[in-house]
Amino acid sequence: MPSLPKFPPRALSSFRRRLLAWFRANQRDLPWRRRRDPYRIWLSEVMLQQTRVAAVLPYYGRFLRRFPTVRVLGRAPLNDVLKHWAGLGYYSRARNLHAAAKVIVARHGGRFPRDHRAALELPGIGGYTAAAILSIAYGQPLAALDGNVARVLARLGAVRGDLRVPSRWHRLGQIAQELLAVRAPGEWNQAMMELGATVCTPRAPRCQACPVSHWCRAYALGIVNELPAKRVKRAPKRMSIAAAVLLDPRKRTLLVKNPGRQDGVLFSRMWQFPAVEVKTNPAEELAQHLQDSFGLRKEPLRALPGASHSVTYRQVVLLPFLARVERLPKKPGARAIPLGTIRAIPISSATRKIAAAAQQYVRS
């Protein structure tokens, strides 16, 4: 079970002082750190889930300009929220953010709750996110354990094995709580995360620049690059998706929604072109799908440039086809829209790639 060196009280105080002093001198100037606004901190924590800081920065500013408060966010249509999230990925985050904003307005007077249990009841809020927001915004003594913090703790204690094993992760959470600087919990959590993000990195950690390397077992043993142990990743699934860009004489195209289907997952349950997973003959299989699902006779399909796309463990090849039709089919859950205006509605990055290939062909 993971453990850390037993810190005598004076040593633990020194450890905390060193790390906090380093953070105050070296922290990155990030917009969500400039104010202790719970809404802004919450938004940043949600956007940063499985996403790099550099990718989040432009979205964060644009999102705040459109939705400056929880009340504005809660009143907004979900499609508008998804539109401003489009391209950031993992769209369930945006849906949960919107749903939680409605709860906060209805039950908590439009302010993120201070109570830990109430925070955990909000859609999309787990243990890490609740601890991060409550400690940074409200100074609550809760340690936040994410991948960066876990990596720091694993190296400090020379912890072997998969850190995500539930018992091991639980113990790391206990250790994080034991180390917490209770007089500055928000600053401490940010310092631990910053250390993992900028110094104690997964590859090529900068141990010479680490303010707490004196207490690091992995550094003393010369095994920093061996820890933490690599997680066993799910084998990638390779698949091909053929998509039909139907175009009528008015240059309108057909978009559909397929919640719960596999292609709904790939296209983030947002508006998408009719699509189907194909095996051996993409054009023939797509034509059959259009006939079965939309009653279209087998229209000539023109292959457009393909694109690669990744979603979690899926490695996807997108195979777009253009079909000119006299009339777009009508079906519940489908809508006709001018191809040139498709970016005005919430679509996934995969749909954007398909649309770009079609628009390029139509312009040429």
C-alpha positions as CSV (number, residue, x, y, z in Angstrom):
1,M,0.0,0.0,0.0
2,P,1.4,3.5,-0.9
3,S,3.1,5.4,1.9
4,L,5.3,8.4,2.3
5,P,8.3,9.1,4.6
6,K,7.2,9.9,8.0
7,F,7.6,13.7,8.3
8,P,8.4,15.0,11.7
9,P,6.3,18.1,12.3
10,R,9.3,20.5,11.6
11,A,10.1,18.6,8.4
12,L,6.5,18.6,7.2
13,S,6.4,22.4,7.8
14,S,9.5,22.8,5.8
15,F,8.2,20.7,3.0
16,R,5.0,22.8,2.8
17,R,6.9,26.1,3.0
18,R,9.2,25.1,0.2
19,L,6.5,24.0,-2.2
20,L,4.3,27.0,-1.5
21,A,7.2,29.5,-1.9
22,W,8.1,27.8,-5.2
23,F,4.5,28.1,-6.4
24,R,4.2,31.7,-5.5
25,A,7.3,32.5,-7.5
26,N,6.8,30.2,-10.4
27,Q,3.1,29.7,-11.0
28,R,1.7,30.3,-14.5
29,D,-0.4,33.3,-15.1
30,L,-3.7,31.6,-15.9
31,P,-7.0,33.6,-16.2
32,W,-8.9,31.5,-13.7
33,R,-6.2,32.2,-11.0
34,R,-6.7,35.9,-11.1
35,R,-10.0,35.9,-9.1
36,R,-11.5,33.5,-6.6
37,D,-14.8,33.4,-8.4
38,P,-16.3,30.0,-7.9
39,Y,-18.0,30.0,-11.3
40,R,-14.8,30.8,-13.2
41,I,-12.9,28.2,-11.1
42,W,-15.6,25.6,-11.8
43,L,-15.6,26.3,-15.5
44,S,-11.8,26.0,-15.7
45,E,-11.8,22.7,-13.8
46,V,-14.4,21.2,-16.1
47,M,-12.7,22.4,-19.3
48,L,-9.3,21.1,-18.1
49,Q,-10.6,17.6,-17.6
50,Q,-8.5,15.5,-20.1
51,T,-7.6,18.6,-22.0
52,R,-4.3,20.6,-22.1
53,V,-4.1,24.1,-20.7
54,A,-3.1,25.5,-24.1
55,A,-6.2,24.1,-25.8
56,V,-8.5,25.4,-23.0
57,L,-7.3,29.0,-22.9
58,P,-9.1,30.4,-26.0
59,Y,-12.3,28.5,-25.3
60,Y,-12.3,29.7,-21.7
61,G,-12.3,33.4,-22.7
62,R,-14.9,33.0,-25.4
63,F,-17.2,30.9,-23.2
64,L,-17.1,33.5,-20.4
65,R,-17.8,36.3,-22.8
66,R,-21.0,34.5,-23.9
67,F,-21.9,33.1,-20.4
68,P,-20.4,35.5,-17.8
69,T,-22.4,34.1,-14.9
70,V,-24.1,30.9,-13.7
71,R,-27.5,32.5,-14.2
72,V,-26.7,33.4,-17.9
73,L,-25.4,29.9,-18.4
74,G,-28.5,28.3,-16.8
75,R,-30.9,30.3,-18.9
76,A,-29.1,29.6,-22.2
77,P,-30.4,27.0,-24.7
78,L,-28.3,23.8,-24.6
79,N,-27.6,24.1,-28.3
80,D,-26.0,27.5,-27.7
81,V,-23.8,26.1,-24.9
82,L,-22.7,23.2,-27.2
83,K,-22.0,25.6,-30.0
84,H,-19.5,27.5,-27.8
85,W,-18.0,24.3,-26.6
86,A,-17.7,22.8,-30.1
87,G,-14.1,21.7,-30.9
88,L,-13.1,21.2,-27.2
89,G,-14.4,17.6,-27.2
90,Y,-15.9,15.4,-24.5
91,Y,-19.3,17.1,-24.9
92,S,-20.9,15.5,-21.9
93,R,-18.8,18.0,-19.9
94,A,-20.8,20.9,-21.5
95,R,-24.1,19.1,-21.0
96,N,-23.3,18.5,-17.3
97,L,-22.1,22.1,-16.9
98,H,-25.4,23.4,-18.3
99,A,-27.5,21.0,-16.1
100,A,-25.5,21.9,-13.0
101,A,-26.0,25.6,-13.7
102,K,-29.7,25.1,-13.7
103,V,-29.5,23.3,-10.3
104,I,-27.3,26.0,-8.8
105,V,-29.7,28.7,-9.9
106,A,-32.8,26.8,-8.7
107,R,-31.4,25.5,-5.4
108,H,-28.4,27.6,-4.4
109,G,-29.3,31.1,-5.3
110,G,-27.0,31.2,-8.4
111,R,-23.8,30.5,-6.5
112,F,-21.7,27.3,-6.4
113,P,-22.6,25.6,-3.1
114,R,-20.0,25.7,-0.3
115,D,-21.2,22.4,1.2
116,H,-19.2,19.4,0.0
117,R,-22.2,17.0,-0.2
118,A,-24.2,19.6,-2.2
119,A,-21.4,20.1,-4.6
120,L,-21.1,16.3,-5.2
121,E,-24.8,16.2,-6.0
122,L,-24.3,18.5,-9.0
123,P,-24.2,16.9,-12.5
124,G,-20.6,16.2,-13.6
125,I,-19.0,17.0,-10.2
126,G,-16.8,14.2,-8.7
127,G,-14.5,14.1,-5.8
128,Y,-11.6,15.8,-7.4
129,T,-13.6,18.6,-9.0
130,A,-15.5,19.3,-5.8
131,A,-12.3,19.4,-3.7
132,A,-10.5,21.7,-6.2
133,I,-13.4,24.2,-6.4
134,L,-14.2,24.3,-2.7
135,S,-10.6,24.6,-1.7
136,I,-9.6,27.3,-4.2
137,A,-12.8,29.4,-4.1
138,Y,-13.8,29.0,-0.5
139,G,-10.6,27.8,1.3
140,Q,-12.1,24.5,2.4
141,P,-9.4,22.0,3.7
142,L,-10.0,19.4,1.0
143,A,-7.1,17.8,-0.9
144,A,-7.6,17.5,-4.7
145,L,-6.2,14.3,-6.2
146,D,-5.8,14.2,-10.0
147,G,-3.3,12.6,-12.3
148,N,-0.7,15.3,-11.8
149,V,-0.9,15.1,-8.0
150,A,-0.9,11.3,-8.0
151,R,2.3,11.3,-10.1
152,V,4.0,13.6,-7.6
153,L,2.9,11.5,-4.7
154,A,3.9,8.3,-6.4
155,R,7.4,9.6,-6.9
156,L,7.7,11.1,-3.5
157,G,6.8,7.7,-2.0
158,A,8.4,5.5,-4.7
159,V,4.9,3.9,-5.2
160,R,4.9,1.1,-7.7
161,G,2.0,-0.4,-9.6
162,D,-1.0,1.0,-11.3
163,L,-2.1,4.1,-9.4
164,R,-5.7,3.8,-10.6
165,V,-6.3,0.5,-8.7
166,P,-9.1,1.6,-6.4
167,S,-7.4,0.7,-3.1
168,R,-4.2,2.4,-4.2
169,W,-6.0,5.5,-5.5
170,H,-7.9,5.7,-2.2
171,R,-4.7,5.6,-0.2
172,L,-3.1,8.3,-2.4
173,G,-6.1,10.4,-1.6
174,Q,-5.5,9.9,2.1
175,I,-1.9,10.8,1.7
176,A,-2.8,14.0,-0.2
177,Q,-5.1,14.9,2.7
178,E,-2.4,14.3,5.3
179,L,0.1,16.6,3.4
180,L,-2.5,19.4,2.8
181,A,-1.5,22.8,4.1
182,V,-4.8,23.4,5.8
183,R,-4.2,27.2,6.2
184,A,-3.8,27.6,2.4
185,P,-5.6,24.6,0.9
186,G,-6.5,26.1,-2.4
187,E,-3.0,27.4,-3.0
188,W,-1.6,24.1,-1.9
189,N,-3.7,22.1,-4.3
190,Q,-2.7,24.4,-7.1
191,A,0.9,24.1,-6.1
192,M,0.8,20.3,-6.2
193,M,-1.0,20.3,-9.6
194,E,1.5,22.9,-11.0
195,L,4.4,20.9,-9.8
196,G,3.1,17.8,-11.6
197,A,2.2,19.8,-14.8
198,T,5.5,21.7,-15.1
199,V,8.3,20.0,-13.2
200,C,7.3,16.4,-12.2
201,T,6.1,15.7,-15.7
202,P,5.3,12.2,-17.0
203,R,8.5,12.2,-19.2
204,A,11.8,13.9,-18.6
205,P,10.9,15.3,-15.2
206,R,13.1,18.3,-14.2
207,C,14.2,17.0,-10.8
208,Q,17.0,19.6,-10.5
209,A,14.3,22.3,-10.5
210,C,12.0,20.5,-8.1
211,P,11.6,22.4,-4.8
212,V,10.9,19.2,-2.8
213,S,13.3,16.7,-4.4
214,H,15.1,16.5,-1.0
215,W,12.1,14.4,0.2
216,C,11.6,12.4,-3.0
217,R,12.3,8.6,-2.6
218,A,12.2,8.0,-6.3
219,Y,14.8,10.7,-6.9
220,A,17.0,9.2,-4.1
221,L,16.7,5.7,-5.6
222,G,17.3,6.9,-9.2
223,I,13.9,5.5,-10.4
224,V,12.0,8.7,-11.3
225,N,11.6,7.7,-14.9
226,E,10.2,4.3,-13.9
227,L,7.3,5.8,-11.9
228,P,4.4,5.8,-11.9
229,A,3.9,2.5,-13.7
230,K,2.3,2.8,-17.1
231,R,-1.4,2.0,-17.2
232,V,-2.5,-0.9,-19.2
233,K,-4.4,0.8,-22.0
234,R,-7.4,-0.6,-23.8
235,A,-6.5,-2.0,-27.2
236,P,-7.4,0.6,-29.9
237,K,-10.3,-0.2,-32.1
238,R,-9.8,0.7,-35.7
239,M,-13.0,1.5,-37.7
240,S,-14.1,3.2,-40.8
241,I,-17.2,5.4,-40.9
242,A,-18.8,6.4,-44.2
243,A,-20.8,9.6,-44.1
244,A,-23.2,11.0,-46.7
245,V,-23.3,14.7,-47.5
246,L,-26.6,15.0,-49.4
247,L,-26.9,18.2,-51.4
248,D,-30.1,19.5,-53.0
249,P,-30.2,22.1,-55.8
250,R,-30.4,24.9,-53.2
251,K,-27.1,23.6,-51.6
252,R,-28.9,22.4,-48.5
253,T,-27.7,19.3,-46.8
254,L,-29.3,16.9,-44.3
255,L,-28.2,16.5,-40.7
256,V,-29.5,13.9,-38.2
257,K,-29.2,13.0,-34.5
258,N,-28.6,9.5,-33.4
259,P,-28.5,9.5,-29.6
260,G,-27.4,6.1,-28.1
261,R,-26.0,4.7,-31.3
262,Q,-22.4,4.0,-31.8
263,D,-22.1,6.8,-34.4
264,G,-23.8,9.0,-31.9
265,V,-20.9,8.5,-29.6
266,L,-18.4,9.2,-32.4
267,F,-20.2,12.4,-33.3
268,S,-20.8,13.4,-29.6
269,R,-24.6,13.0,-29.9
270,M,-24.8,16.3,-31.9
271,W,-26.0,17.1,-35.4
272,Q,-24.2,14.9,-37.9
273,F,-24.4,13.7,-41.5
274,P,-26.0,10.3,-42.1
275,A,-23.2,7.8,-41.3
276,V,-22.6,4.1,-40.9
277,E,-19.7,1.9,-40.0
278,V,-18.4,0.1,-43.1
279,K,-16.2,-2.9,-43.6
280,T,-15.3,-3.7,-47.2
281,N,-17.2,-1.6,-49.7
282,P,-17.8,1.9,-48.2
283,A,-19.8,3.4,-51.1
284,E,-22.1,0.3,-51.5
285,E,-22.7,0.0,-47.7
286,L,-23.4,3.7,-47.3
287,A,-25.8,3.6,-50.2
288,Q,-27.6,0.7,-48.6
289,H,-27.8,2.6,-45.3
290,L,-29.4,5.6,-47.1
291,Q,-31.9,3.3,-48.7
292,D,-32.8,1.5,-45.5
293,S,-32.9,4.5,-43.2
294,F,-34.1,7.3,-45.5
295,G,-35.8,5.6,-48.4
296,L,-33.3,7.0,-50.9
297,R,-32.7,5.0,-54.0
298,K,-29.1,4.3,-54.6
299,E,-27.8,7.7,-55.7
300,P,-24.4,8.1,-57.2
301,L,-21.9,8.8,-54.4
302,R,-18.8,10.8,-55.1
303,A,-15.9,10.0,-52.7
304,L,-14.4,13.1,-51.0
305,P,-11.0,13.3,-49.3
306,G,-11.0,11.2,-46.1
307,A,-9.7,12.1,-42.7
308,S,-8.5,10.4,-39.5
309,H,-10.2,10.9,-36.2
310,S,-9.7,9.6,-32.7
311,V,-12.3,9.2,-29.9
312,T,-11.0,7.6,-26.7
313,Y,-9.8,4.1,-27.8
314,R,-11.3,4.4,-31.3
315,Q,-9.0,5.1,-34.3
316,V,-11.5,6.2,-37.0
317,V,-11.1,6.8,-40.7
318,L,-13.8,9.2,-41.9
319,L,-14.9,8.5,-45.5
320,P,-17.2,11.3,-46.7
321,F,-19.2,10.9,-49.9
322,L,-21.2,13.6,-51.7
323,A,-24.6,12.8,-53.3
324,R,-26.7,15.3,-55.2
325,V,-30.4,14.8,-54.7
326,E,-33.5,16.5,-56.1
327,R,-35.1,16.6,-52.7
328,L,-33.8,15.9,-49.2
329,P,-35.7,13.2,-47.3
330,K,-37.9,14.2,-44.5
331,K,-37.6,12.2,-41.3
332,P,-38.1,12.8,-37.5
333,G,-34.9,13.9,-35.9
334,A,-33.5,15.3,-39.2
335,R,-33.1,18.9,-40.5
336,A,-32.1,20.6,-43.7
337,I,-29.5,23.3,-43.5
338,P,-27.4,25.2,-46.1
339,L,-24.1,23.5,-46.3
340,G,-22.3,26.9,-46.0
341,T,-23.9,27.7,-42.6
342,I,-23.2,24.4,-40.9
343,R,-20.6,25.9,-38.5
344,A,-23.4,28.1,-37.0
345,I,-24.8,25.0,-35.2
346,P,-23.3,22.7,-32.6
347,I,-21.3,20.0,-34.4
348,S,-18.5,17.7,-33.4
349,S,-15.0,18.0,-34.8
350,A,-15.6,14.9,-36.8
351,T,-18.6,16.5,-38.5
352,R,-16.5,19.6,-39.1
353,K,-13.9,17.5,-41.0
354,I,-16.6,16.0,-43.2
355,A,-18.2,19.3,-43.9
356,A,-14.9,20.9,-44.7
357,A,-14.2,18.2,-47.4
358,A,-17.7,18.8,-48.9
359,Q,-17.3,22.6,-48.9
360,Q,-13.9,22.3,-50.5
361,Y,-15.4,20.2,-53.3
362,V,-18.4,22.4,-53.9
363,R,-16.2,25.5,-54.1
364,S,-13.7,23.9,-56.5
